Structures are given as C-alpha cells and as structure tokens.
Amino acid sequence: APSQRAPAAWVGLRTQYWLFKRSERIMTQEKVQTPVKAAFLGLGVMGYPMAGHLVRAGHDVTVYNRTAKKAQQWVEEYGPQGRARAAATPAEAAAGADIVFACVGEDKDLREVVYGESGAMAGMKPASVFVDHTTDSADVAREMSRAFADRGMAFLDAPVSGGQSGAQNGVLTIMVGGDAAVFERVRPVLEAYACSVTRVGEAGCGQLAKMVNQICIAGVVQGLSEAIAFGMNAGLDMKRVLPVLEKGAAGSWQMKARGATMVDNSFDFGFAVDWMRKDLGIALSEARRNGSALPLTALVDQFYGDVQQQGGRRFDTSSLIVRLPRPVKK
C-alpha cells in the first residue's frame, strides 16, 4: 500500500514535476501539436508570459495591449523567433487568427476588447475560437458564448489558477466552460502554459469553478494568517514549524509558497489584494443569485478591505496577516 506520506510528498514535488513535464512537452511540441495563428489580448503579469509560452511552443502570435509600449516590449523579447508581432487594435490582432486569447481585468474590459469596430469580434474569421482567461462573471461568459455563436464563431471561458509564478513557469491550472468539441480543438494549445486543462461544463462553468477556487483560497489564507500570528505570539520559530506542518494534514499550497514570506512581512509580489477583492465580489454576487451562504468569504472580503485601507492594495493576498498583532522584530 502507498505510504501515508505520499500525498504530502506530492504537494512538495508538484511544481517540479510539472516543470519537468512542460519541458518534456516543449521538446516534443512539433510532434504533438500543429502550430496555429493566435492573438493574445492583454499583457499584464499573467498575459505577458502566457503569450510568450505560445511563441515558444511554435505558434504565431500577435498581441494587443492598451499600453502599446508594453506590447512593443513583448515583441522585442519574443520577436527574434519570428513569430511575435504587435497590433494597434484588438480587431487587427485577431484578423486571420485561429484562436484569440484574452486576459484582461474584468467584465467591462472584456467587452471593450471584444465588441465594436475595433474589437476582436470584428476581426475574427468564421469558425475561429475566442478563449477568455479573465476572471469575470458567469453572466458575461454566457453572453459572449451566445454572441460569438451568432457570428459563426466559438467561445470558451477559461479562467486560470496558479498566480504570476504559474504563468511564468507555464504550470497554470485552467478550468474551462464551453462546447466539448471546441475544447478538444483548443486544449493542446492551452497546454503551452498549463499543467492541468479541464473542461468543467458548459459556458459559464469555468468562471463558476474559479469562484469556488477563490472562495477556498480566502478561507485558507485567513486560517494560515491566524495560525502564523498565533505561533509567533507564542514564541515559536515559525520558519522551523511551517516545514513540519506542510507534511501533515494542515499542509497547503499557501502554506508552502507563502508561509515564510508571511513571517517576514513580505508581500511585494503575487496576486494583488485589489484583484482578489474583485474576484470575491463576483463570487458574493453569484452567491446572492443562486442562494448560497458565504459567511466566511464575506468576512474575509471585509478583512481584505482593511488591508487596502492600510495601503496594501497591491500586496499579495497573503497579506491578510498584517491585520493581526504579532511580536515586533528587534
């Protein structure tokens, strides 16, 4: 029988394993995947490396970003391979593309890059696919699915989990909503920057799954914050304690990746509090619609509001601990 320690060991080795598998996949890319013409809209901390992985996987990629300087910077980094270009509008970027990817801020930003004379939809060809990596509402995903279908195109809502490091290392988890056949067409391309790509249901289901993800994170980070603060106040060396706990039932990605930095009061990285509040707001709104009770999520959302008021709008989500009393470092 497998050792009881196997799950904990797997948690510790997961990132290394998927980095190895991604490297292996890139080495055999030409054998397993036909290059496509792609567009990528939005070059933030997530979109910038994700678009880069598409180029490295052998795809032709045209990017659009509201700040043109950022798009030009991306081209300079990935252009020497001859498959990276920038466009002045989403429509221009999407012209002739087989797949158009977007990773922008929220519902209104998505509508801005999709609709109108300069929007992606105006430039896309029939039977092409729009893949939305933005974390937005299930309602906008369903709206987009209908709008693209009316134009003879397809839409997948495909929010991601794994943060900035996951995007940079190409080991994101992607939860996808939309037509099964369309998903199978796009899945091999998504694997350029993912360790897990799963269709979870019809249009909107990807966004609902991402809401579940953010609800889980909110509770875990608050619990971890209280535990670390408690241990420090009790006089424990938490940098010694946390590696022990990681191997037991309390172990989590948050503990392993963020525990030590929480002890150090270091938050200048990762997924920003502003974006987490946006995501939790989407989840809380959906909960009101479907009759769910999210008392802990609502409370943690308020706690993140406290962090914002303390100047932590761009802090990593692990900064919840700043609300709690801890020993002053000498």
N, C-alpha and C positions, 0 to 999 in steps of 0.2 A: 504494500500500500504506500502511496506517496507520503512523504514526511509532512507533518502538520505545519512545518515552516515553509513549505513550498510557496503558498500564496504571498507571504511577506517577502520572500526572496524575489519572487516575480515582480512585485511592486518596485523593488530596488533596481532590478535589471531591465525594466520595461523600456526606458528611453534608449539605453544602449542597444537593446535588441532591435528596436525599430530603426535606429540609425543604421545598424548593420544591414537590415533588410532593405532600407531605402537605397543604400549604396549599391547593394546587390542588384536592386531593380534598375537603377540608373545604368549600371554596367551592361545590362541586357535589354535596355529600352528599345533599341531598334528591332529586336526580335519579337517583342511582345506588344508593340504599340505602333500604330500608324500616325505619323505626325499630322496635326491639324493646324488650321489657321485660326488663331484665337485673338480675342480682345480682352483687356483687363481694365476695368474702370475703378479707380480709387487706389492710390498708392500710399496708404497710411502705414502704420507699424506692422500691420498684418498683410495688406495687399502687396506692398513693395517686395518682400521676399517671396510671397506666393507666386507672383508673376515671374519672378526670376527663376523659380524652380521649373516653370513651364518651358522657359527657354532652354534651360539645362537638360530638360527631358527631350529636346529636339523639336519643339513646336515653334511656329512663327507667331510672335506676339506683338500686337500693337496696343499701347497703353494710352489712357487718358487720365489726367488728374486736374482738379480745379486750379491748383498751383502749377503752372506749366514748367517752372524751374525744377520741381520735383520729378516730373516726367522726363525732362532732359537729363537729369542726374541719373535716373534709372537707365536710360538708353546708353549713356556713357559707360555705365557699369556692365551692362549686358549686351550692348551693341556690337562689340568686337566679334561676337559669334555670328553676326549677320542676320539674326532672326529677331531683332528687337527694334521697334520703332515707336514714335510718339505721334499722337493726333491732337488736333485743336479742339475737337468736339467728340462727344460720345458717338454720334452718328458716323463721323469719319472713322473712328476707331473700329466700329462694328461692321463697316462696309466689307462684305465678302467673307466675314468670319463664319466658321462652322459653329463655334461656341463663344459666347460673350459672358465673361465673368464680371461680377461687381462685388466690391467690399467697401461700402460707404458707411455713413453714420447712423441713419435711422430712416423711418418711412418717407419723410419729405425729401431726403437726399436721394433715396432710391427713385422716387417718382421723377425727380429733377433730371436724373441721368437716363431715364427710360423714355419719357413722353416728350412730345413737342418736336418741332422741326429739326432741332439739333440733338434730340435724344436717340439713344441706341436703337429703339424700335424702328425709327425712320430709316436707319441704315442697314438693318439686318435683312438677310436674304431668306426666302421661304425655306422651311424645314430646319432652320438653324435653331440653336438652343441658348436660352439665357439662364445662367446659373447665378443665383443671388447668395453670396456668402455673408451678407449683412445680418446682424441680429436685429430683426424688426418684428412687426406683429404678424400673427397668422392671418389676419384680415387682409393685409396688403399682399401677402403671398397668394391668397386665393384670388384677389383682384387681378394680380399680374398674370396668374395662370390663365384666367379667362381672357384677358386682353391679348396675350400672345397667341392663344389658341384661335381667336377670331382672325388673327393675321396669318394663320398657317404656320405658326412657329410654336416652340415648346418652352416651358418654364419649369425650373426646379428651385425650390427654396432649400438652401444647403448651408445653414449656419455652422460655425466651426467651434471647437473647444481645444485648448492647448496653449493659448496665450501667444505672446510675441516669440518666446523661445521655440514653441512648437512650430510656428510659421517659419522661423529662420532655419530650423533643423529639418523641416519637411516632415514632421510627425504629428500633424493635426488629426483630430477626430472630427469626422464630418457626418452630420445627421441630415438625411435628405428626404424631402417630401416631393411627390410628383409621380408621373406615369412611370411604370416599371420598365417599359421598353426604352424610354428616353434615358432613364437612369443607367441602364446597362450600356448604352452608347457612350455616355459621358464618364462612367466610373473609371475606366483605365486612365483617362486624362487627369482626373482628380487625384489619383494615386501618386502623381508627381510631387505632391506636398502633404500627403496624408499617410498615417499608419493604419487608419480604420475609416472605411467609407461604407455607410449602411443606409439603405432606404428604410424609413420607418413608417411610411404610409403615403397617403395622397397629399395634394397641395396643402400647405399649411402645417403639416405634421412635423416637418423638420424644425420649424420655428417653435412649435409646442414642445418638442423634445429639448430644444435649447433652453426654454423656460424652466423645464424640470432640472436641467443641468445647473442653472444659476441659482435656483431655489436650494439645491443641495449644497452648493459652494457657500452660500450665505450662512447657512446653519453651521457648516463645518468650520469656517473661519472664525465665527464668533465663539464657538466652543474652544477652538485652539487658542484664541486670544485669552480667554478666561483661564485656561489651563496653564499657559506660559506665565501669565501675570501672577497667578496663584503660586506657582513653583518658585518664581523669583522672590516673591514676598516671603516665602517660607525658608529662603536661604539656599535653595537648590542651585547647582550649576546646571542650568537648563540645556546648555550645549552638550553636556555629558548625558543628561537624561533623555533628550529627544531621540538620539540614535537607538536607545534601548526601546523606547515606546514604538518606534517605527516598525519594529519586528513583531509587535503584538497586535491585539485587536484594535488598538487606538490608531494604528498606522494609517496614513492617508497621503495622497499626493501633496496636499497643502502642508502637512507636517514636514515631509521630506524636503520639499522645494522652498518653503517659506519659513520654517520654524527658526532656523538660525538667524535669518535676517530680521525676524520679528524681535528676537532677543537683542539684536544690535540696534534696533530702532531705525532700520534702513528700509526705505520704501520708494526710492527714486528709480523705479523700473516697473515692468509688468503691466497688468491690466488696470487702467485708471479707475478711481472711485467714481468719477463723473459717468463713465460708461457703465459701470456696474449699477449705479442708480437708475440709469436709463433702462437697462435690462430688467431690473427688478420692478420698475414701473410698468413695463409691458406685462410681466408675469402677474402683477397685482391687478391690473386692468382685466386680463383674461380670467383671473380667478373670480372677479366680480361677475363676469359674464356667465361663467359655467357653474357658479355656485360653490366653488371651493373655498375652504377656510385656510388662510395662510398667516396665522398669528405671529409665528416666529419670523417669517420673511418680512412682514410689515414692520416688526420691531427692529430687525437688523437694517432695514432700509432707513429707518429713523437714525440709527447709530451712524450709518454712512453719512447722513446729513450733518451729524455732529462733526465728523471728520472734515467734511467740506468747510464748515464754519471755522475750523481750526487751521485752515489753509491747505488742506490735503486733497484738493480737487484732482490733482494729477498723481497722487500717491497710488501705489499698488493696493489692491483690495485687502491685502493682509494688514493694512494699517488700522484696522478696527481696534487693535491693541492700544493705540495712542489714547483712547478714552479711559483706560484703566490705570489705576495707581500701581506704580512699580518702584523698586528701590532706585534712588538716584545714584548713577555711577560716579565713583570717586576718581 
